[in-house]
Amino acid sequence: SLKLAEIVSTSNGYVLNRFRQMPIPQGVIVDGIVENASALSAAVKELFHNSGCRGKGIVTSLSGGSVIVKKVTLAQMEEKDLRDLIRDEAGKYLPFDNMDDVNYDFQILGDNEYNPNQMEVIIVAAKKTDVNSYLDALTAAGLSVTIMDVDSFALETMYETNYEFAEDEIVVIVNIGATLTNINVIKGGMSIFTRDFTVAGNTITEGLQAKYKVTAEEAEKMKTEGVVIVNIGATLTNINVIKGGMSIFTRDFTVAGNTITEGLQAKYKVTTEEAEKMKTEGPQGSNQDNIELRNAILDCAEPICSEIERSIDYFRSTFGADYIKHVYLSGGSSRIAGLSGNLSQRLGIETDLVNPLMKIQYNKKNIDAGKLESIKTIGAVAIGLGLRKIGDK
């Protein structure tokens, strides 16, 4: 879905001034790639219509197959020389033959832990055609993009604003969207690993639809009642590992909320709307039918849990067995009953829902207090983007 978060900075800290959400028509964005720019532009126009936002400059983000994030170890050099090196020797680090066709940026994380003559660098790259498809759609909607970020790094910004961290502390952020899941590992305030995959929240919704023969809305309702940051969106799940306030590992994958939706649809022979309702509302009480539904939802969420577990295992094997303090979940599917406990048991790491408004106030005139819990669940990426400032790295 599309989300709009307007953050203002005051003498008393940050304030969430406005927040809006609306669904994106199916097929408009697939695995982070814009497939229908005119439909996206129309949806963005509708999102901003009567929103009260006066400014036209926005911060937005890429995720999924449209962006590549890679951590590399290189010899110490000046930033200008590093940019030239990445451009001239891209084939060594990125799956692109010609960097003229790519928008890229990088951030120097610091010295290599074992060799002071080397440094750790994160490279972010996206094809210009993919970036321009977003820019064209947003420009057609009358907006101007001032910053193009990445979902996983927006989660890092949100975390840094709301949570205290020690220098060497590692946390993982997992954002479970409807169709994409992002994983981000953060250490010392910087992302050191990211991954996206396509098993996500819709997997559960569709599984409930199939089993209980309900609409997507009904399956979504069934699903949700009931330091690693995991943001489970509809189409993308983000995992972010944070250590000492720095993102050291991120991963996005498309096993996300829609994976659950499809699983419920297949199991219970229901519509998408019925499966969504089952997924988000969840069963109440302890009778046999409710127990069966809870188990069915968790069964449909199994692909997401497996991908998260594999991502963290990969991080541990690649970056060493650093102690991960916490796993934080966000995204529309993160509130599935039993999901955090299931992940905590499997990973051996304390797992909770993230709170992107822990240190951020909200405008009571523009935002209904009754919607705050929903905003906390779905708004982590949008709030992180709203906290960005021009000139930030």
N, C-alpha and C positions, 0 to 999 in steps of 0.2 A: 504494500500500500504506500501511497504518498503521505509524507508527514511534513508539517510546517511547524517549526519551533522558533519563536522570536524571543531572544534573550537580551535583556538590557543590564548594563552595569551601573550600579548606584553606589552612594557612599556607604550603604549598609551591605553591599555585596551584590551578587547576581540575582536577577528576578526573571522568572519565566513569564513573559508578558502575554504571549498568545500560544496556543497549540491547537492544531487542526489535523485531521486525518481523513483520507478518503481512499477507497480501493482503486487499483489500477486495472483497467480491462485486461482480461486474460490474453496473453500473447504479445502484449505491448513491449515488455522487457523480458527476455529469456536469458537466464544465467548471466545477468549483468549487461547484456547486449541489447541496445534499442532495436526492436524489429519494426516498430510503427511509430515514427517520429511525430506524425500529425496527431495521432491519438494521444500520445504522451503530452504534447503541447496543449491539447484541448483539456486534458485532465488537470494539468498544472494551472491553467487559467481558471478552471472551476475551483480548484483548491484555494487560490488567492482571492477569488471573487468575494467581496464583502468580508474579507478576513480582518480588515482594519489595518493591515500592514501598508505603510505609505512608501517605504523605500523599495527600490527595484533591484538593488544589489543583494545577491544571495551567496551563501556557501552551500555547496552540494558535494556529493561523493560518488565514487565508483566502487564496484565490488564484483565478485564472481569472476567470470571468464574475461571481463573487460580489463582487468588489471593484474599485473604480476609484481609480487613483492619478494625480494631475495636478499639474504644477508650474506656478505662475502668478507673475507679477510685479505687485506692488501697491504703493500708496503706503505710506510708513512710518506705522505706527500701533501702539497698545498691543495686547497679546494679546487682551484682552476685546473691544475694538472690532473686531479681526480676526474673532473668532468670530461676532459679531453680523453683520458684513458677509457672511461666507460663508453664514450661515443665511438672511439677507434677500435676497441676490442670487445664490442658488445656480445659477439658470438660466444665468448668465454663465460659470460655471466647470464645472458638473457637469450630467449629463443627468437631473436630477430636478426635478420641478415643486414638490414639497412636501418640505422638509427635515425635517418632523415624521415622515416615514416612513423617515428615513435616520439611521443611526449614522455620525458623521463625526469626524475629528480632523485636526489639521494640525501642521506643524513649520516654524518660521521658519528658513530656511537661512542668512540673513545679508543684507547689503546687496547691491543690484544692482551688478554689476561696473562699469557705465558711468554709473549715476545714483545717488548716495548718498541721494537723497530717496525712492528706491524700495527694496523688499526682495523677496527670492525666498522663496516659500512652497510647500511640498508639501502637498496636500490628499488625504486618504484617506477614501473613503466606501463604504458598503455598505448595501443595503436592510435594514431591521430584520427583515423576514421571512426573509431569507437568514441573517442573523446568528443569529436566534432558532432556526432549524432546527438549527444546530450546537449551540447552547446546550441546547436541549431534549434532543437525542440524548445529549450528554455528561452532563447532569444525570440522565437516566434510567439512565445507566451508573454512577451513584453518585459522579460527579466534580463539582468546582467550578472554573469557569474564572476565574482571577485576571487573566490578560492575554489579549486577543485581538489577535494580531499579523498580519502579512502575510508570505507566504513570502519575497518579495524582501528585506524588511527583516531577516528572520531570517538570510538569507545575509550581509547586511551585518554583523550582529553577529558571526557566525562569522568573517568575514574580519578584522574589527578585532581580535579576540582573538588570532588566529594569525599575522598578517602585519604587518610594519612598513610605514609609508606616509609619503610626503612630502606637504606641505600642498597642492600643486597637482597631485598625481599622480592620473590617471584610470585606473580599472580597470573591467572589465566582467565580471559574473558571469552565467553561463548555466547554469540548472538544467534538465536534460532528463529529465522524468518519463516515465512510460509513455504518458500521454494528454495531458499539458500541459507546455509549455516556458515558463520564466520568464526574462526578461532584466532585469538591474538595472545601471544605470550609477552609479558612486559617485565623488564628488569631495569632498575635504576631510572625509571621515568621514560624509558624508550622501548619501542616494540622491537623484539629480536626474532620473532617467528610469526608468520601468518599462514592461514590456509582457509580456502572456501570449498564447500562441497554441497551437492544438490539434494541430499537427504535432509528434509526440514519438516516444519510444522504441518504442512499439508499431507504428509505421509500418514500422520495420525488421523487427521480429519477424514481422509478418504477411507482409511481402514474402518473407522466407526460407521461411516456411511454404508459401507458394504455389509457390515455385520448387522446393523440395527435398522437398515432401510429407512434412514432419516435424511433430511436435507443437509446441505453444507452448514447452514446456520445452526441447526440443531446439533450436528456433530461437533461444531466449534464450541458450542455452549457446554456440551458434555465433557469436553476435553480439559478445560482449564479450571473448573471448580474442584474442588476437591482439596594466593590470589591468582584464580583463573576466571575470566569473565566470559560467559557463554551467552551470546545473544541469538535467540532462536526466532528468526523471522519467518515469513510465509514461504519465501523462495530461497533464502540464504541463511546459513548459520555461521556466525563469526566466533572464533575462539581467540582470545588475547591473553598471553601470559605476561604479567607485569612483575618486574623485580626492582625494588628501590624506586618505584614511581616511573620506571622506564619500560616501554614495551620491548620485549626481547624475542617474542615469537608470536606470529599471528597466522591464522589459517581461516580461509573461507571455503565452505563447501555447500553444494546445492541439495544436500539431504537436510531438509528443513520442514517447516510446518505443513507444507502441501504434501510432503511424503506421508505424513500421518493421516491427512485428510483422504488421500487416495487409498491408503491401507484400510481405513474404516469403510470407505465406499465399497471396496472389493469384498470385505468380510461380511458387511451387513446389507449389501445391495440397496443402498440409499443414495439420494442425490448429494451433490457437493454441498448444498446448503444444509441439509440434514446432518451430514458428517461434520461440518464446521460447528454446528450447534452442539453436537455430542462432545466434540473435542474441547470446546471452550467452557462449557458449563459444568461438565463432569457429573458423576453420580453422587447423590446424597444418601446418607444412611449406610447401614451395614448389612442389608438383606442380600440374599444370594445374587439377585440380578445386578445390584450395584457393585458388588464385589467382582462379578464377571466383567462388567463394563470397565471398571478400573484396570483390571488385568488386560482387557482387550486394548485399552488406550496405551498402556505401557508396552504391550506387544508391538503395537504399531510404531511406537517411539524407539523400538530396539535399534533400527538402522542408524538413528541419530546418535544414540548412546554409544554404539559400536564405533562410529566415525570419530566421535569426541575422544573415546578411549584410545583409538589408534593414533590420533593426532598427538595426544599427550605422550604416549609411548614413544612415538617418533621423536618428539622434542627431547625427551629424556635421553634417548640413545644417541642423538646427534649432538646435543649441546651439553651432555653430561648430566649426572643424576643430582642436579641442584634441587634443593628442597622447595616444593611448591606449597605456599602457605594456604591458599584459598582458591576456590573456583566460584565465579559469580555468573549467574544466568540472567539473560535478558531476552526480549523478544516476545511476540504474542504467544508462543507455545511454551514459554519458560514456566508458566504457572500450572502446568499439568500436574494433577495430584500424584505424588509419589516420585516425580521425575528427579527432583533434587536429591532425595534420599537414595534413590536407585544409583545415581551417578556417584554420590559420596561413597557408597559402599563399594562400588566397582573400582573407583580410582584411589580409595583410601585417603581422600582429601575432603576437608569440610566444604560443603557446597550450599550456597544460598542464592536468593534473588538479589540482584544489584539494585541500589536505590539511587537513580540519577538526580534526585531532588533532595538528597540528604543535607546539602549545604546551600541549596538554591531555593529562594522564596518563590511565591507565585502571585500573580495579580488576581486578587479575589473578584475584581469587577469583570474580568474577561474569562476567567476559568472557573468552572463549577467544581467545588471541593469534592463532589461525588465522583468526579472523573479522574481524580489524582492517581488512584491506584492503577487505573488503566494506562494513564500517561507514564507512570513509572515502569510499567511492563513493556510498552511498545516504543517509548520515546528516547531510549538511551542514545541511539545513533544521532537522531535529530538534535537532541540537546547538546551532545558533543560538538556537532557542527555549529550550533548557535553560539558556542563558547569560543570559537576560533576568531583570531584577530589577524588583520592583514599584516604580513611580515613574519608571522609565525612560521617555524619549520615543522 
